[in-house]
Every structure is written in C-alpha cells, then in structure tokens.
Amino acid sequence: MKISVKVDYACRVMAELSRLHGSGELAQIEHLAKTEAVPANFLAQILLKLRDHGLVTSRRGNQGGYTLARAPEEISLFDILMAVEGQCLRLSGNFDGRSGRRLKQVWDEISEAMVKKTKSYTLDQLASKGTAAMYYI
C-alpha cells in the first residue's frame, strides 16, 4: 500500500495549520508551501479540497489566508484522507473466482482497521506547538 503524495502533503499542511490555530493568524499558501516543502501550485488544489470538505476556511485578499475550520482535536487523519482521496483502501471490485469472496472479506477487515486507526489520530497529536524536534547527542 502506498500513501499518495497528495495525502502526505495535506496531512503536513494541516499539521502546520494546527500549530497556528488559536493565534489569530491566517496562513498564506507561500508560508505553508515553504514550511512543509509542498509545491505551491499543488498546495492550492489540496487546500481547495480541504475547504470543500469543511476542514479549512479561507479569506481572500492581502490579509487573507487559511485556517482550520475546527479545533485540531476535532480533525482526524481519517477526515483528511476522506477529503483528499475519498476512501481509506480502494479495492478493485473484482472478487470472482474461488477465493474472491474470502479475499474481499479480508480486505474489508483491513480497511475497517485502517479507518479505526486513522480516526484515532488527530491534528493536535501530530503538531506540537513548539519548534522542531530536539535531538540530543
């Protein structure tokens, strides 16, 4: 299984928005792109999806930017994944053959576990309010 670049970028940007949450600051695309190493053009598309799914709000203009639509503890990785990809685990839909139905049951169980796990992680758990992690030698 592979997590798409789009989902990875969305999670990283949402973590940065979480760090800014409550400060009254709006994050501009340039800041988010630089801070999280995401191409600005691609980020605009991602932010549009996140906004359409009610995870971020935006304001236009010179003083505009993006902010979380809800508190960080109310937004899970599952919410981000659904906004960006629409599903946790996408199955082919072909379950023919002798083993098809049983294999579908197994994949469905794995999908349920992924849903449960991604719902258990919220933005407040991803984004520490401090600076980058400290490494001690």
C-alpha positions in Angstrom: 0.0 0.0 0.0 1.2 3.5 -0.8 0.0 6.8 0.8 -0.3 9.3 -2.1 1.8 12.4 -2.2 -1.4 14.4 -2.1 -2.4 12.8 1.3 1.0 13.3 2.7 1.1 16.9 1.7 -2.4 17.5 3.1 -1.5 16.0 6.4 1.7 18.0 6.7 -0.1 21.3 5.8 -2.9 20.6 8.2 -0.3 20.0 11.0 1.1 23.4 10.3 -2.3 25.0 10.4 -2.8 23.2 13.7 0.3 24.8 15.1 -1.1 28.3 14.1 -4.6 27.5 15.4 -5.8 29.9 18.1 -3.1 32.5 17.2 -5.5 34.6 15.1 -3.0 34.3 12.2 -4.1 33.2 8.7 -1.6 31.1 6.9 -0.8 32.1 3.3 0.0 29.5 0.7 3.6 30.7 0.4 4.2 30.1 4.1 2.6 26.7 4.1 4.4 25.7 0.9 7.8 26.8 2.3 7.3 25.4 5.8 6.1 22.0 4.7 8.1 21.7 1.4 5.0 21.4 -0.7 4.8 22.9 -4.3 2.6 26.0 -4.1 0.5 25.1 -7.2 -0.2 21.6 -5.9 -1.0 23.0 -2.5 -3.7 25.3 -3.9 -5.5 22.2 -5.2 -5.2 20.4 -1.9 -6.4 23.4 0.1 -9.5 23.6 -2.2 -10.4 20.0 -1.4 -9.8 20.6 2.3 -12.0 23.7 2.2 -14.8 22.0 0.2 -14.9 19.3 2.9 -15.1 21.8 5.7 -11.7 21.2 7.2 -10.2 24.7 6.5 -11.6 28.1 5.9 -10.1 30.7 3.7 -10.2 34.5 3.3 -9.2 36.3 0.1 -7.1 39.4 -0.2 -3.8 40.8 1.1 -4.6 39.8 4.6 -6.2 36.6 3.5 -5.1 33.0 4.0 -6.2 29.7 5.5 -7.1 28.5 9.0 -8.6 25.3 10.4 -12.4 25.2 10.4 -12.5 23.3 13.6 -10.2 22.7 16.6 -7.2 20.5 15.9 -8.5 17.8 18.3 -11.7 17.6 16.2 -9.9 16.8 12.9 -8.5 13.3 12.4 -6.2 11.8 9.8 -9.3 10.0 8.6 -11.0 13.3 7.9 -8.1 14.5 5.8 -7.8 11.2 4.0 -11.5 11.3 3.0 -11.3 14.9 1.9 -8.3 14.2 -0.4 -8.8 10.6 -1.5 -12.4 9.8 -0.7 -11.5 6.3 0.6 -9.2 4.6 3.0 -8.5 1.5 1.0 -9.6 1.3 -2.6 -10.4 -2.2 -3.8 -10.5 -3.4 -7.4 -14.1 -4.6 -7.3 -13.3 -7.9 -9.0 -13.9 -10.7 -6.4 -14.6 -13.5 -8.8 -13.1 -16.9 -8.6 -12.8 -19.4 -5.9 -11.1 -17.1 -3.4 -12.7 -13.8 -4.4 -15.3 -13.5 -1.7 -13.0 -14.6 1.1 -10.3 -12.2 -0.1 -12.8 -9.3 -0.2 -13.7 -10.1 3.5 -10.1 -9.9 4.5 -9.6 -6.6 2.6 -12.7 -5.2 4.2 -11.4 -6.2 7.7 -8.1 -4.4 6.9 -10.0 -1.4 5.6 -12.0 -1.2 8.8 -8.8 -1.4 10.9 -7.3 1.5 8.8 -10.5 3.6 9.3 -10.4 3.0 13.1 -6.6 3.8 13.3 -6.8 6.9 11.2 -9.7 8.2 13.2 -7.7 7.7 16.4 -5.0 10.3 15.3 -6.0 13.9 15.5 -4.1 17.1 14.4 -3.3 18.1 18.0 -1.4 14.8 18.3 0.5 15.5 15.1 1.5 19.0 15.6 3.5 20.1 18.7 3.1 23.8 19.4 6.9 24.1 19.9 9.6 24.2 17.3 11.1 21.3 15.5 12.1 18.2 17.5 15.3 18.4 19.5 18.0 15.8 19.0 20.5 15.2 21.8 23.9 13.7 21.4 
